[in-house]
């Protein structure tokens, strides 16, 4: 799954989800030699360094595409 990760400073990076859990995402991001692990605490997501991030999934099927923000309820969108 492709996503965009937005950092507080306005930097946005492209990434691909490698693994997903209830409160974790492990992603491979463009320009990073290592994978990035994102963790959820309550409604907020952050990096291992504690930096708050938001992310946006881009989901497509043959007929439509839709965007789900990380600031919406967790698992509000079903990926088929």
Beta strands, then each sheet from edge to edge (+ up, - down):
strand 1: 2-7
strand 2: 12-20
strand 3: 24-29
strand 4: 36-41
strand 5: 44-46
strand 6: 52-60
strand 7: 65-69
sheet 1: 7+ 6- 1+ 2- 3+ 4- 5+
end
